[in-house]
Amino acid sequence: MIALPAYKMFADVVLLLHFAIVVFVVGGLVLIIVGNMRGWHWVNALWFRLVHFAAIGIVAAESWFGITCPLTTLEIWLRSKAGGAVYSVSFIEHWLQRLIFFDAPSWAFVLGYSLFGLLVLVIWCYFPPGSKSRYDESRV
C-alpha cells in the first residue's frame, strides 16, 4: 500500500509533467518561429515538429470532444488518494495550478486551443519541417 504523502508527491510529479507539456507546446512554437528567423536548423527537425504538432493536436482534440486531460484526471485521483488536502497544498501544486488552470467557460478553451493549433499548422506550412530557414537564404 502506498503512503498518503507518496500520493501527494506523485500528484505533484504529474502536475510538473503537465506544466512541462504546456511549456513545450507554447515555448516550442516560439522556438520554431524565432529559430527560423535566426537560422537554427534544429527547430525544423521532423521529430521535433511532429511531437510538437501531436501535442497541440491532442490538446485541441480533447477540447473538441469534451475529454478531460488524462494528466488532470490522474492528478485529481492521486490527490483524492492523498486525502484531498484542500487547505495544505504543496508549493508546486499551489503555483502550477495558478499558472496552467484558468476559470473560464469551456467554449473559451475550445476556441483558444483550436486557434493555437491553427497557428501551429500555419507555422508548419510557412516553416516546413526539414527545411532550411527562409532567413538563411536572404543572408547569403
C-alpha positions in Angstrom: 0.0 0.0 0.0 1.3 3.5 -0.9 1.5 6.0 2.0 -0.6 9.2 1.7 2.5 11.5 1.3 3.6 9.4 -1.6 0.3 10.0 -3.4 0.7 13.7 -2.9 4.3 13.6 -4.2 3.1 11.6 -7.3 0.3 14.2 -7.8 3.0 16.9 -7.8 5.1 15.0 -10.3 2.1 14.7 -12.6 1.4 18.4 -12.3 5.1 19.1 -13.1 4.8 16.9 -16.2 1.6 18.7 -17.2 3.3 22.0 -16.8 6.3 20.8 -18.8 3.9 19.9 -21.7 2.3 23.3 -21.6 5.8 24.9 -21.7 6.8 22.6 -24.6 3.6 23.4 -26.6 3.8 27.2 -26.1 7.6 27.5 -26.0 8.0 25.1 -28.9 6.1 27.4 -31.2 8.1 30.4 -30.1 11.3 28.4 -30.7 10.2 27.4 -34.1 9.4 30.9 -35.1 12.5 32.5 -33.5 14.7 29.6 -34.6 13.7 30.0 -38.2 14.3 33.7 -38.1 17.8 33.1 -36.6 18.7 30.2 -38.8 18.6 27.5 -36.2 18.1 24.3 -38.3 17.3 22.0 -35.4 13.9 23.7 -34.9 12.8 22.2 -38.2 13.9 18.6 -37.3 11.0 16.4 -38.3 10.9 14.6 -35.0 10.6 17.9 -33.0 7.9 19.3 -35.3 5.9 16.0 -35.2 6.0 15.8 -31.5 5.1 19.5 -31.1 2.2 19.2 -33.7 0.9 16.0 -32.0 1.0 17.7 -28.5 -1.2 20.6 -29.6 -3.4 18.3 -31.7 -4.2 16.1 -28.7 -5.0 19.1 -26.6 -7.3 20.6 -29.3 -9.0 17.2 -29.9 -9.6 16.7 -26.2 -11.3 20.1 -26.0 -13.4 19.5 -29.1 -14.7 16.2 -27.7 -15.1 17.4 -24.2 -12.4 14.9 -22.9 -10.7 15.8 -19.6 -6.9 15.6 -20.0 -5.7 12.2 -18.7 -3.0 14.0 -16.7 -5.6 16.1 -14.9 -7.7 13.0 -14.2 -4.6 11.2 -12.8 -3.6 14.2 -10.7 -7.1 14.5 -9.2 -7.2 10.8 -8.5 -3.8 10.9 -6.8 -4.8 14.0 -4.7 -8.0 12.3 -3.6 -6.0 9.2 -2.6 -3.7 11.5 -0.6 -6.7 12.7 1.4 -7.8 15.6 -0.8 -6.0 18.2 1.2 -7.8 21.4 0.5 -6.0 23.8 2.8 -2.5 22.4 2.9 -1.3 22.2 -0.6 2.3 21.9 -1.7 4.2 24.8 -3.1 4.4 23.1 -6.5 0.6 22.4 -6.5 -0.3 26.0 -5.5 1.8 27.8 -8.1 1.5 25.5 -11.0 -2.3 25.2 -10.6 -2.5 29.0 -10.7 -0.3 29.2 -13.8 -1.9 26.5 -16.0 -5.5 26.3 -14.9 -7.9 29.2 -15.6 -11.5 29.8 -14.7 -13.3 30.3 -18.0 -16.2 28.8 -19.9 -15.4 25.6 -21.8 -16.0 27.3 -25.2 -13.2 29.7 -24.5 -10.7 26.8 -24.1 -12.0 25.1 -27.2 -11.6 28.3 -29.2 -8.2 29.0 -27.7 -6.8 25.5 -28.2 -8.2 25.5 -31.8 -6.7 28.8 -32.7 -3.4 27.9 -31.2 -3.5 24.6 -33.1 -4.3 26.5 -36.3 -1.4 28.8 -35.7 0.9 25.8 -35.3 -0.4 24.5 -38.6 0.2 27.8 -40.3 3.8 27.9 -39.0 4.2 24.3 -40.1 3.3 25.4 -43.7 5.4 28.6 -43.5 8.5 26.9 -42.0 8.1 23.3 -43.1 9.9 20.6 -41.1 13.3 19.6 -42.6 13.6 22.9 -44.4 16.3 25.5 -44.1 15.3 28.7 -42.6 13.8 31.2 -45.0 16.1 33.7 -43.5 19.3 31.7 -44.3 18.8 32.3 -48.0 18.5 36.1 -47.6 21.8 36.2 -45.7 23.8 34.6 -48.4 
